[in-house]
Amino acid sequence: MPQENKGRTIFVVSNVNPHNAASDPSFFDGRLMIDILAWNWNLRVATNQPVTRSKAPFPGLEYGRDFTLHGRVRAPRELRGKGVKVTLSPFGPTVRFGRGGLQDVGELTVLPEGAEVEIEVVLMLPEEAIAPTATFLASTWKHLQIKTYDEGPGGAKASAYFFQASIHPNLEAWANAD
């Protein structure tokens, strides 16, 4: 649709066939999709030595909240059906990433045979995201994707993760491969 701009006509061209990164097989390297089957918002409370946290809101008492997700691997096909337990562990504003800080947002661990689930994941969650995470887990999010690196037989590190309400059409062949 043309737009008028001070006597010149500018044509906006939309690409009817936008680039599909998912058409490159390497796009899926280190990528894991998990179907979320259940979740819980946990509260832990414990006593501690008041000396160690004298500036805490409740000296002598330590508490924390995290989310536990239970799911099954959807993709890649080689891992499909494996049980997964994901812990979203909140962190505050003092945690730093990048140069001089943390280099990843979590890790995946392959558990020994006979464990309750085959894969355990711990991902970091900004404290500011706690309330929206609870809201969207309860109402919208059905899938979790994790981008990994440093994969080995015992697990991998997570460089990124994101939630989805549905599977993007570009990912359907990968997520539903037989």
N, C-alpha and C positions, 0 to 999 in steps of 0.2 A: 504494500500500500504506500503510495507516495506521500511525502510530507513536504509542505511548503516551508521554505526557510529563506527569508529576505531575497526573494526573487530567484532563488535556485530551487530546483526540484531534486530532492534526495530520494533515491529508491532504496528501500529496505528490502534486502533479499534474505528470505529465510531458507535455511538448508532443509529441504524436504527429506534428505537422507543424512541426518547428522552422524558423525563418527561414533561407532559403537566399540568402545574399548574392550568389551566382553568378547568381541570376535577374535581377539588375539589370545591364543591359549595361555600365554604367560601371565595374562591378567589374573588368572585363578591361582597362580603359584602362591603358596602361603596364605590362602584364604580359606576360612572355615565358616559355614552357615549352620546355625543351631536353631531348631524349632523350640520355642519356649513352651513347656508343658505346664509348669506351675512356678510360683514364686512366693517368697515370704520376706517380711521386713522384720529383722531380728533386733532385739535389744539385749545387750550384755551389761551386767552390773557386777562389780567386784570391789572388795576393799583392797587398799594398797597402803604403803607406808606414806603418811602425810608429808614426810620430808621430801619425797621425790617429786611431789606435785603441789607444793605449798600455795601456788597461785591458782590452783584449780577452783572451779566454782563450788565444789563440794569437797574440801580437803579430806583425804582418807578414802574417798570413793572414786572409783573409775568406772566410766560407762561408755558405751559405744553402740552405734547402729550400723547395720549393713543389710544388704539384700542378698538372698540366696535364690538362685534360679535353678530349676531342674529342667533338663531338656534332652533332646536327642540330636545327634549330628544329622543334618540333611545333606550336606555336601562338604567335601568331595565324596564321590561315590564310594571310594575305598574305605571311608570311615562311617558311611551311612549306618544309622541305627545304634551307634555307640552311645551309651548314657553319659551325660555331662552334668556336672554340678559347677555352677558359676557363682562366685562371691563378688559382689560389687562393694568394694571397701572405700568408704568416704575418706577424703583427705582435705586438710585446710589450706589456707592461703600461704603458709610458710613453705610448702613443698614446691620445689623448683624442678623444671624439666629442661632438657637441652644441655648446652655447655655448662659444666659445673654442677649439673643436677641429674635427675633420673633420665635414662635413655629409652625407657619403655613405659607402657601404661599397664603392664601386667604380665602374667605368664601362664602357660598351660603345662600341666604335668600329666603324663601318662601313668596311670596307677597300675599296680600289680594285678595279675589275674586273681579273680575272686573278690575284688573290692566291690563296693556297692555300685559304683559307676566306673567307667573306663578312663574318663578324662576329668581332671579337676582344673578349673580356671579361676584365677584371682585377677580382677580388673580394678583399677583405681577409678573412683568417682568423685568429682569435685563436690564439696559439701553443699554448694549452691544448687546442685542438681538433684538433691535428695527428694524434695517435694515433687518436682515435675516427673522424676523417674517413677515414684510411687503412683502418680496419677496415670501416666501413660502405660505402665505395666498392667494396671487394673483395667484400662479401657481400650488400648490401641495396639501396643507392640506385640508381635507374634514371633518375630525372628531376630536373632542376634548374629551379626557378622563380625568376625575377628580377622584382622590382618596380622600375620605372624612373620617372624624371621628367626634366625639361629635355630632352625628346626633340627632336632636330633632324636634318637630313640626314646629319650626320657621326657621330651616335651619341646617347648618353644617359648620365645618371648613374644609379647603382643606389642605391636607398634601403633595400632589403632583399633577401634571397635565402634560399631554403630548399630542401632536398633531400627527395625522396619515393621510397618503394619502389614505390608504385603511384599511379595517378591517382584522386583522390577522385571518387566518383560525381557530385558537384555540378559537377565540371569536365569530365566526359567529353564532353558535347556540344561544348564549346569546343575541347577538345584533339583531338577526332576529326572536327571539321566538314569536310565535303567542299567 
